[in-house]
Amino acid sequence: MEQRRIVFVIFEGFQPLDLFGPYEVFQHAHQLTDGYSCRITAPQPGPVRSASGLSVHAPYGMADLNPADIDTLVVAGGGGVDQARHDPALTRWIAAAGASARRVTSVCSGVFLLAAAGLLRGRRVTTHWAREQQLIREHPEVVVDCDPIFLRDGRVWTSAGVTAGMDLALALVEDDVGREVAHATAQEMVLFLRRPGTQSQFSVPLWSTQPATDPIHAVVSAIHADPGARHGITELASHAGLSPRHLQRRFTAELGIPPAAYVEGVRIEAAKRALAEGDHPVETLARRYGFGTAETLRRAFHRHLGVAPSDYRDRFRSTREHV
């Protein structure tokens, strides 16, 4: 197959994982397919100091690469983006490269460079949740959605912070050469294949307050181990070795929400993943994840997400369909 040239853009103060994560995904896929040629560029060739202090050698400066030869542009993020996006030479080059590249992508706050280059007008994009309000405020021409870990809008792909760049890169590999190669790449790198772009940055397992004591930790572990099991207050209390009333008070005090609300959140996350990755009927998923009936699942989705499960599946069922 003809090699696709992937060009990574870095700058002083970039986030190292925004580069290394996606770069390694493409390099592993290249070993399987001989299908990629990766290049790292910066405003000037030579050492580029990252946000963590680690220096990376950029073999190419912007003047060394023809924007017309780029298949996929990958712009890293990092604290230095706030200065880099005011570099007119850099944004002009990104604009030129983005205009001709087959795909334009960013990791984390790299989206600010794409916006500064004028490549995102009217596009739906994501970035790290901590940058959401800044992006909304400074770029009203962009549709910002910081719930998903990555998004595709036509030929523009954007992702949330750091490790989400690897999920994005796997989706790009799948888009190019299919699921089998993406799966083999993930296996080689010991990655979970595949976190769908629809997985929330604020999913319960990742972003909820963590239990402070062993009894509540035991309850949370039981919920995540089998979201569809019976998780009434009596069953949960038995995991904690507490009375139902005592569990209700301690769980709410430690996690900030009652046990029933936490259970529903975990079940919705599980149903979202299943809808995005498979074809099981809504009725089957409702039973599997503890909602009982399809109507109960629909009401929960409308309450939390504002859409029906079937609509959610139609929109997010494949990494190729985040439009």
C-alpha positions as CSV (number, residue, x, y, z in Angstrom):
1,M,0.0,0.0,0.0
2,E,1.1,3.6,-0.6
3,Q,2.5,5.1,2.6
4,R,0.5,7.9,4.2
5,R,2.6,10.7,5.5
6,I,1.6,11.6,9.1
7,V,3.1,15.0,10.3
8,F,3.1,15.8,14.0
9,V,3.4,19.5,14.9
10,I,5.1,20.4,18.2
11,F,6.2,23.7,19.8
12,E,7.9,24.9,22.9
13,G,5.8,23.8,25.9
14,F,3.9,21.0,24.1
15,Q,2.6,18.0,26.1
16,P,4.9,15.0,25.4
17,L,2.1,12.3,25.5
18,D,0.2,14.3,22.9
19,L,3.1,13.4,20.6
20,F,4.4,10.1,21.8
21,G,1.0,8.4,22.2
22,P,-0.3,8.9,18.7
23,Y,3.2,8.6,17.2
24,E,3.6,5.1,18.7
25,V,0.2,4.0,17.5
26,F,1.1,4.9,13.9
27,Q,4.5,3.4,14.2
28,H,3.1,0.1,15.4
29,A,0.5,0.1,12.6
30,H,3.3,0.8,10.2
31,Q,5.2,-2.3,11.3
32,L,2.1,-4.3,10.4
33,T,1.2,-2.6,7.1
34,D,4.2,-0.6,5.9
35,G,1.5,2.0,5.5
36,Y,2.7,5.1,7.4
37,S,5.6,7.6,7.2
38,C,5.8,9.7,10.4
39,R,7.4,13.1,10.6
40,I,7.9,15.5,13.5
41,T,8.0,19.2,12.7
42,A,8.4,22.4,14.7
43,P,8.7,26.1,13.8
44,Q,12.5,25.4,13.6
45,P,14.3,22.1,13.4
46,G,16.2,21.0,16.5
47,P,15.5,20.4,20.2
48,V,12.0,21.5,21.4
49,R,11.4,21.7,25.1
50,S,8.2,20.1,26.3
51,A,5.9,21.2,29.1
52,S,7.5,18.6,31.4
53,G,11.0,19.7,30.6
54,L,11.8,16.8,28.3
55,S,13.4,17.9,25.0
56,V,12.5,16.3,21.7
57,H,14.5,16.7,18.6
58,A,12.3,17.9,15.7
59,P,14.1,16.7,12.5
60,Y,12.1,19.2,10.4
61,G,11.2,22.8,10.5
62,M,8.1,24.1,8.8
63,A,10.2,25.3,5.8
64,D,11.4,21.7,5.3
65,L,8.0,20.1,4.6
66,N,5.7,20.8,1.7
67,P,2.2,21.1,3.1
68,A,0.8,19.5,0.0
69,D,2.6,16.2,0.8
70,I,0.8,15.7,4.1
71,D,-1.9,13.0,4.4
72,T,-2.8,13.6,8.1
73,L,-1.8,16.6,10.2
74,V,-1.6,15.9,14.0
75,V,-1.2,19.0,16.2
76,A,-0.2,18.4,19.8
77,G,-1.4,20.4,22.7
78,G,0.2,21.6,25.9
79,G,0.6,24.7,28.0
80,G,2.8,26.3,25.3
81,V,-0.1,26.4,22.9
82,D,-1.2,29.8,24.3
83,Q,2.0,31.3,23.0
84,A,2.3,29.2,19.9
85,R,-1.1,30.1,18.6
86,H,0.1,33.8,18.4
87,D,3.0,32.8,16.1
88,P,1.8,34.0,12.7
89,A,4.3,31.9,10.8
90,L,3.2,28.7,12.6
91,T,-0.5,29.4,12.2
92,R,0.0,30.2,8.5
93,W,1.8,27.0,7.9
94,I,-0.8,25.0,9.8
95,A,-3.5,26.7,7.7
96,A,-1.8,25.8,4.5
97,A,-1.1,22.2,5.6
98,G,-4.7,21.8,6.9
99,A,-6.1,23.1,3.6
100,S,-4.5,20.4,1.6
101,A,-4.2,17.5,4.0
102,R,-6.7,14.6,3.8
103,R,-7.2,14.8,7.5
104,V,-6.6,17.5,10.1
105,T,-6.4,16.4,13.8
106,S,-5.5,17.8,17.2
107,V,-4.8,16.3,20.6
108,C,-6.0,18.2,23.7
109,S,-5.4,21.9,23.5
110,G,-3.9,21.6,20.0
111,V,-7.4,22.5,18.9
112,F,-6.5,26.1,19.7
113,L,-3.9,26.1,17.0
114,L,-6.3,24.6,14.5
115,A,-8.8,27.3,15.4
116,A,-6.2,30.1,15.2
117,A,-5.4,28.8,11.7
118,G,-9.0,29.2,10.7
119,L,-9.6,25.5,10.1
120,L,-12.5,24.9,12.5
121,R,-15.2,27.4,11.6
122,G,-18.6,25.7,12.0
123,R,-17.0,22.4,13.1
124,R,-17.9,20.4,16.1
125,V,-14.8,19.8,18.2
126,T,-13.6,18.6,21.6
127,T,-10.7,19.3,23.8
128,H,-9.6,18.7,27.4
129,W,-12.6,19.4,29.7
130,A,-10.5,22.1,31.6
131,R,-10.1,24.1,28.4
132,E,-13.8,24.0,27.4
133,Q,-14.9,27.4,28.6
134,Q,-11.8,29.1,27.1
135,L,-12.4,27.5,23.7
136,I,-16.1,28.6,23.8
137,R,-15.2,32.1,24.9
138,E,-12.4,32.7,22.4
139,H,-13.8,30.9,19.4
140,P,-17.6,31.4,19.1
141,E,-17.3,30.2,15.5
142,V,-16.6,26.7,16.7
143,V,-19.2,24.2,18.1
144,V,-17.6,22.9,21.3
145,D,-18.6,19.5,22.9
146,C,-16.2,18.4,25.7
147,D,-18.1,15.3,26.7
148,P,-16.6,12.8,24.2
149,I,-13.0,11.7,24.3
150,F,-12.7,12.3,20.5
151,L,-14.9,13.6,17.7
152,R,-14.9,13.5,14.0
153,D,-16.5,16.3,11.9
154,G,-15.8,15.5,8.3
155,R,-12.1,15.5,7.8
156,V,-11.4,17.2,11.1
157,W,-10.8,15.0,14.1
158,T,-10.2,16.4,17.6
159,S,-9.6,14.6,20.9
160,A,-9.5,15.3,24.6
161,G,-6.4,15.3,26.8
162,V,-3.2,13.2,26.6
163,T,-4.2,9.5,26.5
164,A,-7.3,10.3,24.4
165,G,-4.8,11.0,21.6
166,M,-4.1,7.3,21.4
167,D,-7.8,6.5,21.1
168,L,-8.0,9.0,18.3
169,A,-4.9,7.5,16.6
170,L,-6.4,4.0,16.8
171,A,-9.6,5.3,15.2
172,L,-7.6,6.9,12.4
173,V,-5.8,3.6,11.8
174,E,-9.1,1.8,11.7
175,D,-10.4,4.4,9.3
176,D,-7.4,3.7,7.0
177,V,-6.8,0.0,7.1
178,G,-9.6,-1.6,9.1
179,R,-10.5,-2.9,12.5
180,E,-8.1,-5.9,12.4
181,V,-5.0,-3.8,12.1
182,A,-6.3,-1.4,14.7
183,H,-7.0,-4.3,17.0
184,A,-3.6,-5.8,16.5
185,T,-1.9,-2.4,17.1
186,A,-3.8,-2.1,20.4
187,Q,-2.9,-5.6,21.5
188,E,0.8,-5.0,20.7
189,M,0.7,-1.8,22.8
190,V,-1.5,-3.4,25.5
191,L,-4.2,-0.8,25.0
192,F,-8.0,-1.2,25.5
193,L,-9.6,-1.4,22.0
194,R,-11.4,0.5,21.5
195,R,-12.6,3.3,23.8
196,P,-15.2,4.8,21.5
197,G,-15.1,8.5,20.9
198,T,-18.4,8.7,22.6
199,Q,-17.0,7.6,25.9
200,S,-17.5,10.6,28.2
201,Q,-14.5,12.5,29.6
202,F,-16.7,12.6,32.7
203,S,-17.6,8.9,32.9
204,V,-18.4,7.6,36.4
205,P,-15.4,5.3,36.7
206,L,-12.9,8.0,35.7
207,W,-14.2,11.2,37.2
208,S,-16.4,10.5,40.2
209,T,-15.0,11.2,43.6
210,Q,-13.3,8.1,44.9
211,P,-14.3,6.3,48.1
212,A,-12.4,7.2,51.2
213,T,-13.1,4.1,53.2
214,D,-13.0,0.3,52.5
215,P,-16.7,-0.4,53.0
216,I,-17.7,2.2,50.4
217,H,-14.9,1.1,48.1
218,A,-16.3,-2.4,48.3
219,V,-19.7,-1.2,47.2
220,V,-18.3,0.8,44.3
221,S,-16.3,-2.2,43.1
222,A,-19.3,-4.4,43.2
223,I,-21.3,-1.9,41.1
224,H,-18.6,-1.7,38.4
225,A,-18.0,-5.4,38.4
226,D,-21.6,-6.1,37.3
227,P,-23.7,-3.0,36.6
228,G,-26.7,-5.1,35.8
229,A,-26.8,-7.0,39.0
230,R,-29.3,-6.3,41.8
231,H,-27.9,-3.2,43.5
232,G,-30.7,-2.1,45.8
233,I,-29.8,-0.5,49.1
234,T,-30.1,-3.9,50.9
235,E,-27.7,-5.7,48.5
236,L,-25.2,-2.8,48.6
237,A,-25.3,-2.6,52.3
238,S,-24.4,-6.3,52.5
239,H,-21.2,-5.6,50.4
240,A,-20.3,-2.8,52.9
241,G,-21.2,-4.7,56.0
242,L,-23.3,-1.8,57.1
243,S,-27.0,-1.2,57.7
244,P,-28.9,0.2,54.7
245,R,-29.5,3.5,56.5
246,H,-25.8,3.8,57.6
247,L,-24.7,3.0,54.0
248,Q,-27.0,5.6,52.6
249,R,-25.5,8.3,54.8
250,R,-21.8,7.3,54.4
251,F,-22.0,6.7,50.6
252,T,-23.6,10.1,50.0
253,A,-21.1,11.8,52.3
254,E,-18.1,10.2,50.6
255,L,-19.1,10.4,47.0
256,G,-21.5,13.3,46.9
257,I,-24.4,11.4,45.4
258,P,-26.8,8.7,46.8
259,P,-26.1,5.1,46.0
260,A,-29.1,4.8,43.6
261,A,-27.9,7.7,41.5
262,Y,-24.4,6.3,41.3
263,V,-25.7,2.9,40.2
264,E,-27.8,4.6,37.4
265,G,-24.8,6.5,36.2
266,V,-22.6,3.4,35.9
267,R,-25.4,1.5,34.1
268,I,-25.9,4.4,31.6
269,E,-22.1,4.3,30.9
270,A,-22.2,0.6,30.3
271,A,-25.2,0.9,28.0
272,K,-23.6,3.8,26.1
273,R,-20.5,1.6,25.4
274,A,-22.7,-1.3,24.3
275,L,-24.8,0.8,22.0
276,A,-21.7,2.3,20.4
277,E,-19.9,-1.0,19.9
278,G,-22.6,-3.6,19.1
279,D,-26.0,-4.4,17.6
280,H,-27.9,-5.9,20.5
281,P,-31.5,-4.7,20.7
282,V,-32.3,-2.0,23.2
283,E,-34.5,-4.4,25.1
284,T,-31.6,-6.8,25.6
285,L,-29.3,-4.1,26.8
286,A,-32.0,-2.8,29.2
287,R,-32.2,-6.2,30.8
288,R,-28.4,-6.8,30.8
289,Y,-27.6,-3.5,32.5
290,G,-30.3,-3.5,35.2
291,F,-32.9,-1.2,33.7
292,G,-35.5,-4.0,33.3
293,T,-37.4,-2.7,30.4
294,A,-36.6,-0.8,27.2
295,E,-38.9,2.0,28.3
296,T,-37.0,2.5,31.6
297,L,-33.7,2.7,29.7
298,R,-35.2,5.2,27.3
299,R,-36.4,7.4,30.1
300,A,-32.9,7.3,31.8
301,F,-31.2,8.2,28.5
302,H,-33.6,11.1,27.9
303,R,-33.1,12.3,31.5
304,H,-29.3,12.2,31.3
305,L,-28.4,12.6,27.7
306,G,-31.5,14.1,26.0
307,V,-31.6,11.4,23.3
308,A,-33.2,8.0,22.9
309,P,-30.9,4.9,23.0
310,S,-31.6,4.2,19.3
311,D,-30.6,7.7,18.4
312,Y,-27.5,7.5,20.4
313,R,-26.5,4.3,18.6
314,D,-27.2,5.8,15.2
315,R,-25.0,8.7,15.9
316,F,-22.1,7.0,17.7
317,R,-22.0,3.3,16.7
318,S,-18.6,3.5,14.9
319,T,-15.4,5.4,15.2
320,R,-16.0,6.4,11.6
321,E,-19.2,8.1,12.3
322,H,-18.5,10.9,14.8
323,V,-20.1,13.6,12.7
